[in-house]
Amino acid sequence: MSASKRVAVVGVGTMGSQAAWRLAARGAEVVGYDRFAPGHDRSAAGGETRIFRSAHFEDSRYVPLLKHADALWEQLQQETGRELRRLTGCLLMGPTGHQQMATVLESIAEHGLDHEVLDAEGLAKRFPQFRIEDGDAAVLDRHAGYIRPELTIQTAARHAEQLGARIHRYTTVREIVPVANGVEIRTDAGSEHFDTAVVTVGPWVNDLLPELPWEVDIRRLISAWYVPTADAWFGEERPAFIRTAPTHCYGLPSPDGVSVKLGLSRALHRPAGDPNQLDRTVQPEELEIFTDLIGRYMPDLSPDPVRLSVYMEGYTESSRPLVGPLPGAENVVLLAGFSGHGFKLAPAFGDIAADLALDGTSPRPIDFVSTIDRTEA
Ligand SMILES: Cc1cc2nc3c(=O)[nH]c(=O)nc-3n(C[C@H](O)[C@H](O)[C@H](O)COP(=O)(O)OP(=O)(O)OC[C@H]3O[C@@H](n4cnc5c(N)ncnc54)[C@H](O)[C@@H]3O)c2cc1C
């Protein structure tokens, strides 16, 4: 390991804060840059909660990475003394024959994950806040729950600083220029030379790297908070939840016990347009789909939202992120396109970024997300 390498982390958000921590922990000289400050709400993070789950319905190849992330979540909490994650379970509900339900059961069986399968009667008794339909199944992933995104990013960034990293806040990187023996980072204040750069700019990836050979589609995501009219939402068990079909949606009881946050799947998000000009106003017609979902599956939620927020996220065509060297620039490590499921994995991807930046390779099973020889996103 080349512990004395100078590494730039461009974008100290979800992935960048974790990369800065893992790099600094390994003795690298780390300099982070963010156009805002760690923990802000102008990008892909924010809104108080993100779901953590062990079972993966997109692809069971994520499970080993989730296990690695799980260990690092524990480590970060122990080293900093902050509760970043709470394991309250996650209920997955949807038609029995649906592909995502099948993949979850596959990853549970393949990796021996702690779970319970509930029938309609069991669900109604234990979690009366949800309705399911004939032919639906419900699976409770027990090693699951919620993460606090703002606290996590600030905690990881601060921990990195305590380990020696420097973070330039409110400093936009304008250009990343590969040069002999490294890379130059250009900001309005000048330029700095590094051995390697880790690029974790989230929704700004096309803005900073316009020549990227893959498409990362930047979408505008609405989070909507609703107040329950019954107590079940905040009982002893208060799992996060995902409904797979016919309309994919998810939700989390908020940590303060006041409201329930709902969100929708990729197919229902509008393109974000220029990330510097994100439209943060939610029109009443954009809420109709939330109202329908509440009426059908969560009738104890009052359908008038008490809070609305808008975020951005980059999606690849396959929903698999892009992780690895930028083509033609071996000293630039790219992490982008987390496609709505990156937060739970962030410590693992931060660690993988540190592997790639310091050693040029990672022992983790990342072929399926690698940029190397990747023709399609
Ligand atoms: C509403 C919503 C709900 C989600 N729910 C979940 C969930 O429940 N579970 C889950 O696992 N995942 C979830 N995700 C996905 C997860 O939040 C994202 O995959 C993850 O946050 C992406 O991290 P990132 O580091 O790529 O981007 P960000 O966290 O956005 O970080 C990018 C950073 O780069 C900075 N930056 C950009 N351009 C520059 C520049 N030129 N110079 C300097 N700095 C720059 C930005 O300011 C920002 O801080 C959700 C996403 C959204 C939007």
The ligand as an SDF file (V2000), in Angstrom:
LIG
                    3D

 53 58  0  0  0  0  0  0  0  0999 V2000
  -34.8150   10.9380   -2.5090 C   0  0  0  0  0  0  0  0  0  0  0  0
  -33.7850    9.8400   -2.5060 C   0  0  0  0  0  0  0  0  0  0  0  0
  -34.0050    8.7040   -1.7490 C   0  0  0  0  0  0  0  0  0  0  0  0
  -33.0390    7.6960   -1.7020 C   0  0  0  0  0  0  0  0  0  0  0  0
  -33.2510    6.6110   -0.9010 N   0  0  0  0  0  0  0  0  0  0  0  0
  -32.2630    5.7080   -0.7350 C   0  0  0  0  0  0  0  0  0  0  0  0
  -32.3960    4.6750    0.2260 C   0  0  0  0  0  0  0  0  0  0  0  0
  -33.4200    4.5920    0.9170 O   0  0  0  0  0  0  0  0  0  0  0  0
  -31.3640    3.8040    0.3900 N   0  0  0  0  0  0  0  0  0  0  0  0
  -30.2180    3.8970   -0.3350 C   0  0  0  0  0  0  0  0  0  0  0  0
  -29.3170    3.0830   -0.1370 O   0  0  0  0  0  0  0  0  0  0  0  0
  -30.0580    4.8820   -1.2630 N   0  0  0  0  0  0  0  0  0  0  0  0
  -31.0380    5.7860   -1.4670 C   0  0  0  0  0  0  0  0  0  0  0  0
  -30.8860    6.8030   -2.3540 N   0  0  0  0  0  0  0  0  0  0  0  0
  -29.6720    6.8610   -3.1600 C   0  0  0  0  0  0  0  0  0  0  0  0
  -28.5130    7.5170   -2.4540 C   0  0  0  0  0  0  0  0  0  0  0  0
  -28.9510    8.5800   -1.6420 O   0  0  0  0  0  0  0  0  0  0  0  0
  -27.5410    7.9830   -3.5420 C   0  0  0  0  0  0  0  0  0  0  0  0
  -27.2040    6.8630   -4.3410 O   0  0  0  0  0  0  0  0  0  0  0  0
  -26.2740    8.5770   -2.9600 C   0  0  0  0  0  0  0  0  0  0  0  0
  -26.5880    9.6160   -2.0530 O   0  0  0  0  0  0  0  0  0  0  0  0
  -25.4010    9.1180   -4.1030 C   0  0  0  0  0  0  0  0  0  0  0  0
  -24.1990    9.5890   -3.5410 O   0  0  0  0  0  0  0  0  0  0  0  0
  -23.1730   10.4370   -4.3720 P   0  0  0  0  0  0  0  0  0  0  0  0
  -21.9620   10.5750   -3.5180 O   0  0  0  0  0  0  0  0  0  0  0  0
  -23.0550    9.8880   -5.7490 O   0  0  0  0  0  0  0  0  0  0  0  0
  -23.8480   11.8850   -4.5440 O   0  0  0  0  0  0  0  0  0  0  0  0
  -24.0200   13.1120   -3.4580 P   0  0  0  0  0  0  0  0  0  0  0  0
  -24.2740   12.5550   -2.1310 O   0  0  0  0  0  0  0  0  0  0  0  0
  -24.9800   13.9930   -4.0910 O   0  0  0  0  0  0  0  0  0  0  0  0
  -22.5750   13.7440   -3.4520 O   0  0  0  0  0  0  0  0  0  0  0  0
  -22.0610   14.5110   -4.5070 C   0  0  0  0  0  0  0  0  0  0  0  0
  -21.3010   15.6740   -3.8960 C   0  0  0  0  0  0  0  0  0  0  0  0
  -20.4890   16.2780   -4.8920 O   0  0  0  0  0  0  0  0  0  0  0  0
  -20.5200   17.6820   -4.7030 C   0  0  0  0  0  0  0  0  0  0  0  0
  -20.1340   18.2850   -5.9750 N   0  0  0  0  0  0  0  0  0  0  0  0
  -20.7850   18.1900   -7.1510 C   0  0  0  0  0  0  0  0  0  0  0  0
  -20.0890   18.8090   -8.1350 N   0  0  0  0  0  0  0  0  0  0  0  0
  -18.9500   19.2770   -7.5670 C   0  0  0  0  0  0  0  0  0  0  0  0
  -17.8150   19.9750   -8.0760 C   0  0  0  0  0  0  0  0  0  0  0  0
  -17.7130   20.2740   -9.3730 N   0  0  0  0  0  0  0  0  0  0  0  0
  -16.8550   20.3400   -7.2070 N   0  0  0  0  0  0  0  0  0  0  0  0
  -16.9450   20.0270   -5.8870 C   0  0  0  0  0  0  0  0  0  0  0  0
  -17.9940   19.3380   -5.3660 N   0  0  0  0  0  0  0  0  0  0  0  0
  -18.9720   18.9660   -6.1940 C   0  0  0  0  0  0  0  0  0  0  0  0
  -21.9570   17.9510   -4.2680 C   0  0  0  0  0  0  0  0  0  0  0  0
  -22.0850   19.1920   -3.6030 O   0  0  0  0  0  0  0  0  0  0  0  0
  -22.2270   16.7630   -3.3550 C   0  0  0  0  0  0  0  0  0  0  0  0
  -21.8880   17.0530   -2.0170 O   0  0  0  0  0  0  0  0  0  0  0  0
  -31.8370    7.8150   -2.4510 C   0  0  0  0  0  0  0  0  0  0  0  0
  -31.6350    8.9620   -3.2350 C   0  0  0  0  0  0  0  0  0  0  0  0
  -32.5820    9.9670   -3.2530 C   0  0  0  0  0  0  0  0  0  0  0  0
  -32.3100   11.2090   -4.0670 C   0  0  0  0  0  0  0  0  0  0  0  0
  1  2  1  0
  2  3  1  0
  2 52  2  0
  3  4  2  0
  4  5  1  0
  4 50  1  0
  5  6  2  0
  6  7  1  0
  6 13  1  0
  7  8  2  0
  7  9  1  0
  9 10  1  0
 10 11  2  0
 10 12  1  0
 12 13  2  0
 13 14  1  0
 14 15  1  0
 14 50  1  0
 15 16  1  0
 16 17  1  0
 16 18  1  0
 18 19  1  0
 18 20  1  0
 20 21  1  0
 20 22  1  0
 22 23  1  0
 23 24  1  0
 24 25  2  0
 24 26  1  0
 24 27  1  0
 27 28  1  0
 28 29  2  0
 28 30  1  0
 28 31  1  0
 31 32  1  0
 32 33  1  0
 33 34  1  0
 33 48  1  0
 34 35  1  0
 35 36  1  0
 35 46  1  0
 36 37  1  0
 36 45  1  0
 37 38  2  0
 38 39  1  0
 39 40  1  0
 39 45  2  0
 40 41  1  0
 40 42  2  0
 42 43  1  0
 43 44  2  0
 44 45  1  0
 46 47  1  0
 46 48  1  0
 48 49  1  0
 50 51  2  0
 51 52  1  0
 52 53  1  0
M  END
$$$$
